[in-house]
Amino acid sequence: MNPAALQIHPGDSVATALRDLAAGETVLGVTLLDAVPRAHKLAIRAHMAGDPVVKYGFPIGRATAEIAPGAHVHVHNVATALAGEAAYDSGAAMAARAVAPSPLRWRGYPRADGRAGTRNEIWVLPTVGCVGRTAQKIAAKSASSLPPGIDGVHAFAHPFGCSQLGGDLDGTRAILSALAQHPNAGGVLLVGLGCESNQLSALLETLPADARARVRTVGAQAASDEIAEGVAAVLELAEIAAAVKREEIGLDRLVLGVKCGGSDGLSGLTANPLVGRMADAVTGAGGSAILTEIPEIFGAEHLLMARAADADIFDAVGVLVNRFKRYFLDHGEPVSENPSPGNIAGGITTLEEKSLGAVQKGGQAVVTDVIDYGARVRRRGLTLLEAPGNDAVSSTALSAAGAGVILFTTGRGTPLGFPAPTIKIASNSDLAARKPGWIDFDAGMVLEAGMDSAADALLDRILAIASGEPTAAERNDEREIAIWKRGVTL
């Protein structure tokens, strides 16, 4: 018989309901004083006002009133304990884990720089929002004439590239440059206008020689027919890219991006730790995983810092977290303005609770690098990437950093897709059953079949998708990017 609620850690003062619970039921030895919706929390011991409320073995906030055993524990009686920037002790408990070759293989596209793509596509990237529709028209007109061996042509429109200054413009250019170097893009057409701040020539200068060999450009103001010239360039790139064929590739050349969106109270019990198993499997074989959403590790950063590869990485994690907190504070916003309304409806009460669930997507992998927004993965192991929690902005940053696939966990559901194949993983079986057109994997099976069986099934699914099987988002033609705008607009 399945349990009605789960106490995750022996030191927890709350448990999570695994189904809707009625007042008067006896669960985990306590009689419920209130009805508790599925994925919400119930008190399993008494709390005085000001006492820490503990889940995952760590405080997720403080009681704002007396909480009796059996009471519903949520935003009405718990508040965050997060404030501003934090001080971190220098140094780290050094982590070291052996890398072991894996017999697992996937079929990908080898690239000249040593990386491997999960797709062989042509990407059309506009330098500026003014030619976003132009890029889309070029992709649409090219699609029916692609040679065999090309997985598709996709345009990624955005509204930026002009009326930006300094670091804001630099961030736009960095994201577009990194996307142009992605191993899933067998060819890239850069479409410029001509008068924009983000000049084609400046963008090209950011690309290494091996990347420029598979890039073509069209300047709309200089072209007599920019659509025709763009289509011709796409088809030229496609003929070149089609010469590269899928071949068997080891797990050590897979790069996973990990992301959560529309989380609920089960995300930290099922989908996120399951994705953590995937991060451990890939990094344990010598591959890479990328964790981002920096505001959604506030209150849980110590778990990542304890796994830092060395003192420099430890310090870099602390600097990044405090820099992001300062970003909020400088705009007059509290650092704890999270979770979202959907998270709260799904049972998440505070940012600490959300963060402690979210960081589980990194598993137990060693944190080997910390990189800025728009940067690309440099090292094997777990990389921490600067980006906000926003689904579209952070998933675009994961793609740009080099993720071959993105593992996107969700308790509420979303149709969004991004440049890299985005595998939607439901935290609960109800969502998977209601939205089969959105969801690729049901992590609710963790509660039925156990974590080991679910991990084996998800890894098989990831390898199949990396080898060419389309995701739900790809079947639905859900492909887009969003660029993080931080500065003034002229």
TAPE-V706128 format. One record per residue. N is the residue number from 1. RES is the residue in one small letter. PSI is psi in radians with two decimals (* if undefined). Layout:
# TAPE-V706128
n = {N	N}
res = {RES	RES}
psi = {PSI	PSI}
This chain:
# TAPE-V706128
n = {1	2	3	4	5	6	7	8	9	10	11	12	13	14	15	16	17	18	19	20	21	22	23	24	25	26	27	28	29	30	31	32	33	34	35	36	37	38	39	40	41	42	43	44	45	46	47	48	49	50	51	52	53	54	55	56	57	58	59	60	61	62	63	64	65	66	67	68	69	70	71	72	73	74	75	76	77	78	79	80	81	82	83	84	85	86	87	88	89	90	91	92	93	94	95	96	97	98	99	100	101	102	103	104	105	106	107	108	109	110	111	112	113	114	115	116	117	118	119	120	121	122	123	124	125	126	127	128	129	130	131	132	133	134	135	136	137	138	139	140	141	142	143	144	145	146	147	148	149	150	151	152	153	154	155	156	157	158	159	160	161	162	163	164	165	166	167	168	169	170	171	172	173	174	175	176	177	178	179	180	181	182	183	184	185	186	187	188	189	190	191	192	193	194	195	196	197	198	199	200	201	202	203	204	205	206	207	208	209	210	211	212	213	214	215	216	217	218	219	220	221	222	223	224	225	226	227	228	229	230	231	232	233	234	235	236	237	238	239	240	241	242	243	244	245	246	247	248	249	250	251	252	253	254	255	256	257	258	259	260	261	262	263	264	265	266	267	268	269	270	271	272	273	274	275	276	277	278	279	280	281	282	283	284	285	286	287	288	289	290	291	292	293	294	295	296	297	298	299	300	301	302	303	304	305	306	307	308	309	310	311	312	313	314	315	316	317	318	319	320	321	322	323	324	325	326	327	328	329	330	331	332	333	334	335	336	337	338	339	340	341	342	343	344	345	346	347	348	349	350	351	352	353	354	355	356	357	358	359	360	361	362	363	364	365	366	367	368	369	370	371	372	373	374	375	376	377	378	379	380	381	382	383	384	385	386	387	388	389	390	391	392	393	394	395	396	397	398	399	400	401	402	403	404	405	406	407	408	409	410	411	412	413	414	415	416	417	418	419	420	421	422	423	424	425	426	427	428	429	430	431	432	433	434	435	436	437	438	439	440	441	442	443	444	445	446	447	448	449	450	451	452	453	454	455	456	457	458	459	460	461	462	463	464	465	466	467	468	469	470	471	472	473	474	475	476	477	478	479	480	481	482	483	484	485	486	487	488	489	490}
res = {m	n	p	a	a	l	q	i	h	p	g	d	s	v	a	t	a	l	r	d	l	a	a	g	e	t	v	l	g	v	t	l	l	d	a	v	p	r	a	h	k	l	a	i	r	a	h	m	a	g	d	p	v	v	k	y	g	f	p	i	g	r	a	t	a	e	i	a	p	g	a	h	v	h	v	h	n	v	a	t	a	l	a	g	e	a	a	y	d	s	g	a	a	m	a	a	r	a	v	a	p	s	p	l	r	w	r	g	y	p	r	a	d	g	r	a	g	t	r	n	e	i	w	v	l	p	t	v	g	c	v	g	r	t	a	q	k	i	a	a	k	s	a	s	s	l	p	p	g	i	d	g	v	h	a	f	a	h	p	f	g	c	s	q	l	g	g	d	l	d	g	t	r	a	i	l	s	a	l	a	q	h	p	n	a	g	g	v	l	l	v	g	l	g	c	e	s	n	q	l	s	a	l	l	e	t	l	p	a	d	a	r	a	r	v	r	t	v	g	a	q	a	a	s	d	e	i	a	e	g	v	a	a	v	l	e	l	a	e	i	a	a	a	v	k	r	e	e	i	g	l	d	r	l	v	l	g	v	k	c	g	g	s	d	g	l	s	g	l	t	a	n	p	l	v	g	r	m	a	d	a	v	t	g	a	g	g	s	a	i	l	t	e	i	p	e	i	f	g	a	e	h	l	l	m	a	r	a	a	d	a	d	i	f	d	a	v	g	v	l	v	n	r	f	k	r	y	f	l	d	h	g	e	p	v	s	e	n	p	s	p	g	n	i	a	g	g	i	t	t	l	e	e	k	s	l	g	a	v	q	k	g	g	q	a	v	v	t	d	v	i	d	y	g	a	r	v	r	r	r	g	l	t	l	l	e	a	p	g	n	d	a	v	s	s	t	a	l	s	a	a	g	a	g	v	i	l	f	t	t	g	r	g	t	p	l	g	f	p	a	p	t	i	k	i	a	s	n	s	d	l	a	a	r	k	p	g	w	i	d	f	d	a	g	m	v	l	e	a	g	m	d	s	a	a	d	a	l	l	d	r	i	l	a	i	a	s	g	e	p	t	a	a	e	r	n	d	e	r	e	i	a	i	w	k	r	g	v	t	l}
psi = {2.29	2.48	2.70	-0.44	2.81	2.21	1.99	-0.75	2.51	-0.45	0.02	2.53	-0.04	2.80	2.82	2.26	2.30	-0.09	2.98	2.24	2.50	2.58	2.42	-0.33	2.62	2.10	2.23	0.64	0.04	2.56	2.23	2.27	-0.41	2.79	2.43	1.98	2.73	2.42	-0.08	3.08	2.60	2.53	2.32	0.04	2.91	2.53	2.38	2.77	2.27	-0.25	2.57	2.48	2.19	2.22	2.58	0.28	0.09	2.69	2.37	0.10	-2.97	2.52	2.33	-0.08	2.97	2.33	2.08	2.69	2.34	-0.06	2.65	2.26	2.01	-2.74	-0.32	-0.29	0.20	2.47	2.71	2.67	0.09	2.52	-1.98	-2.52	2.73	2.70	2.38	2.41	2.44	2.50	3.10	2.75	1.78	2.34	2.47	2.15	2.39	2.51	2.23	2.25	2.49	2.49	-0.18	2.47	2.70	2.88	1.95	-3.10	1.98	2.43	2.79	-0.47	0.13	-0.21	3.07	2.42	2.56	-0.19	2.79	1.47	2.89	2.21	2.36	2.00	2.03	2.45	-0.39	2.67	-0.44	-0.47	0.39	-0.81	-0.59	-0.80	-0.74	-0.68	-0.69	-0.79	-0.75	-0.72	-0.37	-0.44	-0.64	-0.13	0.23	2.49	2.84	2.57	-0.09	2.24	-0.08	2.92	2.29	2.33	2.44	1.57	2.70	2.85	0.14	-2.98	-0.12	2.86	0.45	2.70	2.68	-2.20	-0.48	-0.81	-0.69	-0.68	-0.72	-0.81	-0.70	-0.74	-0.81	-0.67	-0.78	-0.70	-0.66	-0.31	0.12	2.42	-0.24	-0.21	1.81	-0.35	2.62	2.25	2.10	2.15	2.05	2.91	-1.02	-0.65	0.06	2.82	-0.69	1.34	2.47	-0.75	-0.71	-0.66	-0.73	-0.61	-0.34	-0.18	2.35	2.88	-0.71	-0.54	-0.67	-0.47	-0.42	0.50	2.41	2.81	2.66	2.24	1.99	-0.70	-0.49	-0.31	2.52	-0.62	1.62	-0.54	-0.84	-0.76	-0.66	-0.76	-0.76	-0.71	-0.71	-0.77	-0.58	-0.79	-0.68	-0.68	-0.68	-0.82	-0.55	-0.28	-0.33	2.26	2.71	2.48	2.86	2.32	2.54	2.83	-0.38	-0.20	0.23	2.41	2.05	2.30	2.38	2.37	2.54	2.57	2.38	0.80	2.74	-3.06	-0.23	-0.23	-0.72	-0.13	-0.55	-1.30	-0.80	-0.83	-0.50	-0.77	-0.60	-0.64	-0.66	-0.72	-0.71	-0.71	-0.77	-0.82	-0.56	-0.41	0.05	0.13	-2.87	2.60	2.60	2.18	2.38	-2.53	1.03	-0.72	-0.28	0.36	-0.01	2.21	-0.16	0.12	-0.46	-0.50	-0.62	-0.68	-0.57	-0.29	0.28	2.47	-0.52	3.12	-0.61	-0.72	-0.71	-0.88	-0.65	-0.63	-0.82	-0.72	-0.77	-0.78	-0.81	-0.61	-0.67	-0.65	-0.72	-0.61	-0.77	-0.87	-0.67	-0.37	0.19	0.39	2.52	2.65	-0.23	0.34	1.19	2.58	2.99	2.92	-0.68	-0.68	-0.78	-0.78	-0.54	0.01	-0.02	2.27	-0.77	2.92	-0.62	-0.74	-0.77	-0.77	-0.75	-0.55	-0.65	-0.70	-0.23	-0.30	-0.36	0.01	-2.41	0.32	2.57	2.32	1.92	-0.22	2.69	2.14	2.70	2.83	2.29	-0.09	2.86	2.66	2.34	-0.38	2.72	2.79	-2.78	2.14	2.37	2.13	2.29	2.07	2.72	3.13	-0.35	2.24	-0.86	-0.74	-0.81	-0.63	-0.57	-0.74	-0.66	-0.76	-0.85	-0.59	-0.26	0.17	2.21	-0.57	2.66	2.22	1.93	1.87	2.55	2.45	-0.26	-0.47	2.56	2.52	-0.12	2.52	2.84	-3.12	-0.75	2.53	2.21	1.95	1.96	2.18	1.94	2.40	-0.29	2.61	-0.44	-0.81	-0.78	-0.65	-0.63	-0.55	1.05	-0.37	-0.22	-0.58	2.36	-0.43	2.41	1.79	-0.09	-0.34	-0.30	-0.70	-0.35	-0.86	-0.23	2.79	-0.68	-0.80	-0.73	-0.68	-0.74	-0.76	-0.72	-0.69	-0.70	-0.71	-0.73	-0.78	-0.64	-0.74	-0.72	-0.50	0.04	-0.26	2.27	2.58	2.95	-0.73	-0.66	-0.72	-0.56	0.07	0.71	1.71	2.09	2.94	2.76	2.29	2.40	1.96	2.10	-0.29	-2.99	2.77	2.24	*}
